[in-house]
Amino acid sequence: MEDELLLMLPGPVPLPERVRGVMARQAINHRGAEFGSAYADIARVLKGLFGTKNNPLVISGSGTAGMEAAVSNLGKGRRTAHLINGKFGERMYTIGQKYASEACPIKSEWGAPLDLEKLKSVLEDGCEVVTMVHNETSAGILNPAGEVGKICRKHDALFIMDGVTSIGGDMVLADEWGVDAAVVGSQKCLAAPAGLAAVTVSDRAWDRIVENPPYYLDLPAYRKNAAKDPMETPFTPAVPLFLALREACLIIEEEGIDNRIARHRRMAGAVQKAVKAWGLDMFPKTDSLHQYSNTVTAACLPAGTNDKDFRGTVKKLGIQIAGGQDHLKDKIFRIGHMGAVSAPELLAALAATEFAVKKSGHQVKESGVMTAAEDLG
Ligand SMILES: Cc1ncc(COP(=O)(O)O)c(C=O)c1O
């Protein structure tokens, strides 16, 4: 049964029972006190996770809706630049092409460091808006948001950051870093069901919001409705998902943001050690500014196997991990370690993966599970 699989994907992630429970109830009015208080709880917790004083605006739509909201409201008719080192950087560029007067891609290989020198020259040339994916999920690399924010400020450009798989699992300081719009998706580090995105917008970006935003993704309308008491959305929202996201946010608040980030960091470190113990290579190329992701680990597939066989072996043991996307299919595998999971789920995923590594014929140097257990215990 699909729902018995342990999802160790970079989203969707397993849902805590409390989160599942709140969705099975009678409908409520979305223009009333109960909905407003759920939205207020979400906003309070997300502000801490985004590292911002600005109200998170919650959109009924997946993470991509949040990306499109940010790019269309800040970049329509303007010159945009898009830092790319993976699939989601490319998606930002594709969205930019639909709205910008001119969209400039700044391409690196997937999983390689971003080209910040090229960014500087594009900004000197008059580009007004920059997009960057903080945690590039397709390649398992964490990009330097603080550094990019500084460069954008120096050139007075607006900075849009996709935090879809970092916010809630790694440290994000949107205001301090000079992020003008940040985006998160519900089914990733927040451990809520898929279907909601939240976007925050800085004061300087509100001052420069485009005159004619899209109809459904009109961020000023979201802002106006969120300022009401009780809080509202402009259109009928996905109410059961809001209730589930509220519960997920309360769980995060109970755990504490610092503890949550530390738990993700412990899991990421343990998986990196396991990959090393197996004698496999990590996929991303890090440097002093770019690091391995805290929420998803991408490693090279052992020679002599393919994605279908490798992940099929893991799946037969009841666990689903991710493969490479697009041209990285059959080249890498990815283990998600985000949301509410901790040592028990991670050790099971590592044991199943180690079995698949051995089954591929690869000579394992030592047990990655045991190495990870030492770190997690
Ligand atoms: C970094 C990043 N950005 C954006 C998205 C798109 O989110 P969604 O699939 O919720 O639309 C994803 C999804 O995996 C992602 O990992």
The ligand as an SDF file (V2000), in Angstrom:
LIG
                    3D

 16 16  0  0  0  0  0  0  0  0999 V2000
   13.4490   24.3570   -3.9950 C   0  0  0  0  0  0  0  0  0  0  0  0
   12.0820   24.0970   -4.5320 C   0  0  0  0  0  0  0  0  0  0  0  0
   11.4010   25.1230   -5.0510 N   0  0  0  0  0  0  0  0  0  0  0  0
   10.1750   24.9550   -5.5470 C   0  0  0  0  0  0  0  0  0  0  0  0
    9.5600   23.7260   -5.5690 C   0  0  0  0  0  0  0  0  0  0  0  0
    8.1990   23.5820   -6.1620 C   0  0  0  0  0  0  0  0  0  0  0  0
    7.2810   23.3110   -5.1750 O   0  0  0  0  0  0  0  0  0  0  0  0
    5.8770   22.5870   -5.5150 P   0  0  0  0  0  0  0  0  0  0  0  0
    6.2060   21.2540   -6.0640 O   0  0  0  0  0  0  0  0  0  0  0  0
    5.2370   22.5590   -4.1500 O   0  0  0  0  0  0  0  0  0  0  0  0
    5.1650   23.4550   -6.4550 O   0  0  0  0  0  0  0  0  0  0  0  0
   10.2290   22.6240   -5.0310 C   0  0  0  0  0  0  0  0  0  0  0  0
    9.6190   21.2930   -5.0530 C   0  0  0  0  0  0  0  0  0  0  0  0
   10.2380   20.2900   -4.8280 O   0  0  0  0  0  0  0  0  0  0  0  0
   11.5240   22.8240   -4.4920 C   0  0  0  0  0  0  0  0  0  0  0  0
   12.2050   21.8130   -3.9630 O   0  0  0  0  0  0  0  0  0  0  0  0
  1  2  1  0
  2  3  1  0
  2 15  2  0
  3  4  2  0
  4  5  1  0
  5  6  1  0
  5 12  2  0
  6  7  1  0
  7  8  1  0
  8  9  2  0
  8 10  1  0
  8 11  1  0
 12 13  1  0
 12 15  1  0
 13 14  2  0
 15 16  1  0
M  END
$$$$
